[in-house]
């Protein structure tokens, strides 16, 4: 009887031990996955931090190549769309342009300045149809190019150029770390100046 009683106690003790072991085991299982994730994040934190600037740099490099390609594509359109009288003098011949002067200092600033000059000419002509001085109403109107097209200031090809120049300006303005080549910036400025001259000559 005593042996049986000891056996029961031993069995109960073992069961209690097993229950405790099972409980601890389940806790370890529950904590293992989050702990592994936290550990992995901690281990990879430095490489990830180092990769972010690289990814950013690659993104801007892609934008630079895209900008360059679009400028080259637009150059072929401009040569057909504008009459010779509206084109700037060849390279090396002095031209009055604040935007061109800025190219060697800041390509982005040169592009933005060239667009400002083009937009100012567009606003001036659009306002003249209403016998009004240049107005911010026109300057802030995204359909300004379309309005000049309706008024026969711009033809179909010239409207495409106007809109593309605006898109390229927006790309350069919103990407602060964009490093554009001087040749691309100069090409943009010359195209914008040619279109500005065409609008002013209307």
N, C-alpha and C positions, 0 to 999 in steps of 0.2 A: 504494500500500500504506500509506503513511504517512497519507494522507488518510482511508483507511478506518479505520485504527487510531484516529485522532483522533475520527472519527465515533462509534466504539464507546465511547470514553472519555466523549465528550459525552453520549451516550445513557445510559450508566451513571450519570453525574453527575446528569443530569436525573431519572432514575428514583429515585436516592437522595434528591434534593431533593423529588421528589413524594411519596416514601414518608414522608419527615420531615414534609412539609406535611400529608399525610393523617393521620398520627399525632397531630400537634398539633390538627388540626381535630376529630378524634374526641374528644380530651380536652376541648376547648372545648365540644363538644356534650354530653358526659357531665356537665360541671360547670354548664352553662347552666341546666338546670331547677332543681337545688337552690339555685343562687345566686339565681335569680329568686324562688323561694319565700322564701328568707331575706330578700331585699331587700323583698319585699312585706310580710312580717311586720314588718320594721323600720319600714317606711313607715306601716303601719296600726296599729302598736303603741299609739300615743298615742290615736287615735280609739277603739280597742277598750277601752283602760283607762278612757276617759271614758264609754263606753256601758254598762259593767258596773254602775256605781251607778244609772244610769237604769233599766236592766232590773230591778234589785233593787227600785227604788222603785215601778215599775209593777206588779211582782208583789205587793208589800205593798198597793198601792192596790186591786188586784183582790181580795185577801183581805178588805180593809176593807169593800168594797162587798158581797162575798159574806156576810160576817158580819152586816152591817146588814140585808140581805134576809132572812136566816135568822131574825134576831131578830124582824123584823116579822111573818114567817109564823108564828112560834111564839106571838106575842102573841094572835093570833086563836084558836089552839088552847087556850091557857090560860084564856081567858075562858069557854070552854064546859066545860072539864075540871074546874075547881075550884069548889066551892060558895062563896057569898059570904062565909061566916064565915071562910074561909081566905085571903081576899084582904087585902092591905095597905090602909091608909087612902089616900085620894086624895092626889095631889101637894099639897104645902103643909102637910099635917097631919104633925106630928112623929112619927117612927117610930123605935123602938130598933133600929138596925142599924149595925154597924161598917162593913159593906160600903158602905152608902149614904153614910156619912161620907167614905169614901175616893174616891168618884167624882170629886170636883173636884180631887183631888191626882193620882190615877193610875187611869185607867179599867181598865187591865189588873189592877192590884192589887185593885180593887173586885170585879171578876169572879171572880178567884181566891178572894178572901175569901168571897164569896157562895156559891161552890161548897163551900168548906171547911165552912161553916155547914150547908149542905144535906146534905153527906156525913156530918157528925157526927150529925145527927138520924137519918139512915138507919141508921147503925151502931148508935146507941143503941137504936132500936126493934128492929132485927134481933137484937141481943144479948139483948134482954129476952125473946125467945121461948125462949132457952136458959138463962134465969135467970142470965146472966153479965153482968159489967160490960162496957162498950164495948171491943171488941177490934180489934187491927190485922188480925186474920184477916179480918174483914168489910170493913175499910177498904180493904184491898188486893185485894178480890175484885171482878173486873170484872162479875160476875153479881149484884152486890148489889141492883140495881134489879129484876132478875128474881125474886130471892128475896122481896123485899117484895111483888111482884106475886102470887106464889104464896100468900103469907100474907094476901092481900086488903087490904094496906095501900095499894097503888096499883092502880087499875083500868087498863084497856087504854090509855086516852088519857093518863092520868097517867104511865104507864111510858114512853110515847113522849116526853113532855115531859122526864122525868128523863134519858133517854138523850141527847136533843138538847142539854140544858143541859150535860151532860158533854162532848159533842163540841165545843160552842162554847167551853167552858172550856179544853179541850186546844188548840184553835186559837189562842186568845189567849195561852196560857202558852208555847207553843213558837215563837211569832213575836215576838221581842223588839222589833222595830222597828214593830210594828203600832200604828197610831195610831187608836184607836176613839173615836167621838164620845161625849160625855157622855150624850146622850139614849139611845143604844144600850146603853151600860153601865148606865145607870139602869134601863132596861127589863129588862135581863138580871137585875140584882140584885132587882128587884121580883118577877119571875117565880120566881126561885130562892127568895126569901123566902116567897112564897105557898105553894110546894110544901113548904118546910121546915115552915111552920106546919101544913099539912095532915098531914104525917107525925107531927109532935109531938102533934097532936090525936087521933091514932088510939087 
